[in-house]
């Protein structure tokens, strides 16, 4: 199931790139989230690892929940949909909803969300989006912290990894201050 999810995600996200200067293939992000989930669960939850690989296909690639369910089963589809934003909403409302819904996610979806936020902050530290101002980068870290606050207790090891990633992202942002003129 996991290898099939990787193949599915790779094909669906084939033309998508990360926003950083290196424009890395988007599948790198999915693989990192899946690795974090696998490590957090001791490799015992293949459906959750598959959902980690697929967590952005509905938002970014117009894949339907029905397609995920038909291909990967109800459990994987439910996990993916639990962490999927409603793209019909404005970005600010989607962000607000993530903070509001985080405490109400299932235990497994909390692990997935925590892995995603950790990977995103690692990416922000290592290869930030070129068009982001200092203020936007700082706000992203703070918003991520607000989401993760609602995931408390989901997985102590991942929570520690998130805190480390948040610290590294903040340090990288602060190091960029002399070069940022739009902040």
The 8 nearest C-alpha neighbors of each residue, nearest first, counted from 0:
[[1, 3, 2, 4, 49, 71, 45, 46],
 [2, 0, 49, 4, 3, 5, 45, 48],
 [1, 3, 5, 4, 0, 6, 49, 7],
 [2, 4, 6, 0, 1, 5, 7, 49],
 [5, 3, 1, 7, 2, 49, 6, 8],
 [6, 4, 2, 8, 3, 7, 9, 52],
 [5, 7, 3, 9, 4, 8, 10, 2],
 [8, 6, 4, 10, 5, 9, 3, 11],
 [9, 7, 11, 5, 10, 6, 53, 12],
 [10, 8, 6, 12, 7, 11, 13, 26],
 [9, 11, 13, 7, 8, 12, 6, 5],
 [12, 10, 8, 9, 13, 7, 60, 56],
 [11, 13, 15, 9, 10, 14, 8, 25],
 [14, 12, 10, 9, 11, 15, 24, 25],
 [13, 15, 12, 16, 24, 11, 25, 10],
 [16, 14, 12, 25, 13, 24, 17, 26],
 [15, 17, 24, 25, 22, 23, 18, 14],
 [16, 18, 22, 23, 25, 19, 24, 15],
 [17, 19, 128, 22, 16, 20, 129, 127],
 [20, 18, 128, 127, 126, 22, 21, 17],
 [19, 21, 22, 129, 126, 128, 18, 127],
 [20, 22, 19, 23, 126, 17, 18, 16],
 [23, 21, 17, 19, 16, 20, 18, 24],
 [22, 24, 17, 21, 16, 25, 27, 19],
 [23, 25, 16, 26, 27, 17, 15, 22],
 [26, 24, 16, 27, 17, 15, 28, 23],
 [25, 27, 29, 28, 24, 9, 30, 12],
 [28, 26, 30, 25, 29, 24, 31, 23],
 [29, 27, 31, 26, 30, 25, 32, 118],
 [28, 30, 26, 52, 32, 31, 27, 33],
 [29, 31, 33, 27, 28, 32, 34, 26],
 [30, 32, 34, 28, 33, 29, 35, 27],
 [31, 33, 35, 29, 114, 34, 115, 30],
 [34, 32, 51, 30, 36, 48, 31, 35],
 [33, 35, 37, 31, 36, 32, 30, 38],
 [34, 36, 32, 38, 33, 37, 114, 39],
 [37, 35, 39, 33, 34, 38, 48, 40],
 [38, 36, 42, 34, 40, 39, 35, 41],
 [37, 39, 41, 35, 36, 40, 34, 42],
 [40, 38, 36, 37, 41, 35, 157, 156],
 [41, 39, 42, 37, 38, 43, 36, 44],
 [40, 42, 38, 43, 39, 37, 44, 36],
 [41, 43, 37, 40, 44, 38, 45, 39],
 [42, 44, 41, 40, 45, 37, 47, 46],
 [45, 43, 47, 46, 42, 40, 48, 37],
 [46, 44, 48, 47, 49, 43, 1, 42],
 [45, 47, 49, 48, 44, 75, 50, 74],
 [46, 48, 50, 49, 44, 45, 51, 75],
 [49, 47, 51, 45, 33, 50, 46, 37],
 [48, 50, 1, 46, 52, 51, 47, 4],
 [49, 51, 53, 47, 75, 52, 48, 79],
 [52, 50, 33, 48, 54, 49, 53, 32],
 [51, 53, 29, 49, 50, 33, 54, 5],
 [52, 54, 50, 51, 56, 55, 8, 49],
 [53, 55, 79, 51, 50, 52, 56, 83],
 [56, 54, 58, 57, 53, 59, 83, 60],
 [57, 55, 60, 59, 53, 58, 62, 54],
 [56, 58, 62, 61, 55, 60, 59, 63],
 [59, 57, 55, 56, 60, 83, 61, 86],
 [58, 60, 56, 57, 55, 61, 12, 62],
 [59, 61, 56, 62, 57, 58, 11, 12],
 [62, 60, 57, 59, 63, 58, 56, 11],
 [61, 63, 57, 60, 56, 66, 64, 67],
 [64, 62, 66, 65, 57, 61, 67, 56],
 [63, 65, 67, 66, 76, 68, 62, 80],
 [66, 64, 68, 63, 67, 69, 76, 62],
 [67, 65, 69, 63, 68, 64, 70, 62],
 [66, 68, 64, 70, 76, 65, 69, 71],
 [67, 69, 72, 76, 65, 73, 71, 66],
 [70, 68, 66, 67, 72, 71, 65, 73],
 [69, 71, 67, 68, 72, 66, 65, 4],
 [72, 70, 68, 67, 69, 75, 76, 73],
 [73, 71, 68, 74, 75, 69, 70, 76],
 [72, 74, 68, 76, 75, 77, 71, 69],
 [73, 75, 77, 76, 72, 78, 46, 68],
 [76, 74, 78, 50, 77, 46, 73, 72],
 [75, 77, 68, 73, 79, 67, 78, 74],
 [76, 78, 80, 74, 75, 79, 73, 81],
 [79, 77, 81, 75, 76, 80, 108, 50],
 [80, 78, 54, 76, 81, 50, 77, 82],
 [79, 81, 83, 77, 82, 78, 76, 64],
 [80, 82, 78, 79, 83, 77, 108, 104],
 [83, 81, 80, 79, 84, 108, 112, 78],
 [84, 82, 80, 81, 79, 58, 85, 54],
 [85, 83, 86, 93, 82, 58, 97, 80],
 [84, 86, 87, 88, 83, 93, 58, 89],
 [87, 85, 88, 84, 58, 89, 93, 90],
 [86, 88, 85, 89, 84, 93, 90, 92],
 [89, 87, 86, 85, 93, 92, 90, 91],
 [88, 90, 92, 91, 93, 87, 86, 94],
 [91, 89, 93, 92, 94, 88, 86, 95],
 [92, 90, 94, 93, 89, 95, 88, 96],
 [91, 93, 95, 89, 94, 90, 96, 88],
 [94, 92, 96, 90, 95, 91, 88, 89],
 [95, 93, 91, 97, 92, 96, 90, 98],
 [94, 96, 92, 98, 93, 97, 91, 99],
 [95, 97, 99, 93, 94, 98, 100, 92],
 [98, 96, 94, 100, 95, 99, 101, 146],
 [97, 99, 146, 95, 96, 101, 100, 145],
 [98, 100, 96, 97, 101, 95, 102, 146],
 [99, 101, 97, 103, 98, 102, 96, 104],
 [100, 102, 149, 103, 98, 104, 99, 97],
 [103, 101, 149, 150, 100, 104, 99, 151],
 [104, 102, 100, 101, 105, 149, 99, 150],
 [105, 103, 101, 102, 108, 109, 106, 100],
 [104, 106, 108, 107, 109, 103, 81, 102],
 [107, 105, 109, 108, 153, 104, 110, 150],
 [108, 106, 110, 109, 105, 111, 47, 78],
 [107, 109, 111, 105, 110, 106, 104, 78],
 [108, 110, 112, 106, 107, 111, 150, 104],
 [111, 109, 113, 107, 108, 112, 153, 114],
 [110, 112, 108, 114, 109, 113, 51, 115],
 [113, 111, 109, 115, 114, 110, 108, 116],
 [112, 114, 110, 116, 115, 111, 109, 117],
 [115, 113, 117, 111, 32, 112, 116, 35],
 [116, 114, 112, 118, 117, 113, 32, 119],
 [115, 117, 119, 113, 118, 114, 112, 120],
 [118, 116, 161, 114, 120, 115, 119, 164],
 [119, 117, 121, 115, 120, 116, 114, 32],
 [118, 120, 116, 122, 121, 117, 115, 123],
 [119, 121, 123, 122, 117, 118, 164, 168],
 [122, 120, 118, 124, 164, 123, 119, 125],
 [121, 123, 119, 125, 120, 124, 126, 118],
 [122, 124, 127, 120, 121, 126, 125, 168],
 [125, 123, 168, 121, 122, 171, 167, 126],
 [126, 124, 122, 123, 121, 127, 171, 168],
 [125, 127, 19, 122, 123, 124, 20, 128],
 [128, 126, 123, 19, 129, 124, 125, 122],
 [129, 127, 19, 18, 130, 131, 20, 126],
 [130, 128, 131, 19, 20, 127, 18, 132],
 [129, 131, 128, 132, 18, 127, 19, 20],
 [132, 130, 128, 129, 135, 136, 133, 127],
 [131, 133, 182, 135, 134, 181, 136, 130],
 [132, 134, 182, 136, 135, 137, 179, 131],
 [135, 133, 182, 137, 132, 136, 138, 131],
 [134, 136, 138, 132, 137, 133, 131, 139],
 [135, 137, 139, 133, 138, 134, 132, 131],
 [138, 136, 134, 140, 139, 135, 133, 141],
 [139, 137, 135, 141, 136, 140, 142, 134],
 [140, 138, 142, 136, 137, 141, 143, 135],
 [139, 141, 143, 137, 138, 142, 144, 136],
 [142, 140, 144, 138, 143, 139, 145, 137],
 [141, 143, 145, 139, 144, 140, 138, 146],
 [144, 142, 140, 146, 145, 141, 139, 147],
 [143, 145, 141, 147, 142, 146, 148, 140],
 [146, 144, 142, 148, 143, 147, 98, 141],
 [147, 145, 98, 143, 148, 144, 149, 101],
 [148, 146, 150, 144, 149, 145, 143, 113],
 [147, 149, 145, 150, 146, 151, 144, 101],
 [150, 148, 102, 101, 147, 146, 151, 98],
 [149, 151, 147, 148, 102, 109, 153, 101],
 [152, 150, 148, 153, 149, 147, 158, 154],
 [151, 153, 154, 155, 150, 158, 149, 106],
 [154, 152, 151, 150, 110, 109, 106, 155],
 [153, 155, 157, 156, 152, 158, 110, 39],
 [154, 156, 158, 157, 159, 152, 153, 151],
 [157, 155, 159, 158, 154, 160, 39, 161],
 [158, 156, 160, 159, 154, 155, 161, 39],
 [157, 159, 155, 161, 160, 156, 154, 162],
 [160, 158, 162, 156, 157, 161, 155, 163],
 [161, 159, 157, 163, 158, 162, 164, 156],
 [162, 160, 117, 164, 158, 159, 163, 165],
 [163, 161, 165, 159, 164, 160, 166, 158],
 [162, 164, 160, 166, 161, 165, 167, 159],
 [163, 165, 161, 167, 121, 166, 162, 120],
 [166, 164, 162, 168, 167, 163, 120, 161],
 [165, 167, 163, 169, 164, 168, 162, 170],
 [166, 168, 164, 170, 169, 165, 124, 171],
 [169, 167, 124, 165, 171, 170, 166, 123],
 [168, 170, 172, 166, 167, 171, 165, 173],
 [171, 169, 167, 173, 172, 168, 174, 166],
 [172, 170, 174, 168, 124, 169, 173, 167],
 [173, 171, 169, 175, 170, 174, 168, 133],
 [172, 174, 170, 175, 176, 171, 169, 133],
 [175, 173, 171, 172, 176, 170, 177, 178],
 [174, 176, 172, 173, 178, 177, 179, 171],
 [175, 177, 179, 173, 178, 174, 172, 133],
 [178, 176, 179, 175, 174, 180, 173, 182],
 [179, 177, 176, 175, 180, 174, 181, 133],
 [180, 178, 176, 177, 181, 182, 175, 133],
 [179, 181, 182, 178, 177, 176, 132, 133],
 [180, 182, 179, 132, 133, 134, 131, 178],
 [181, 133, 132, 134, 180, 179, 135, 176]]
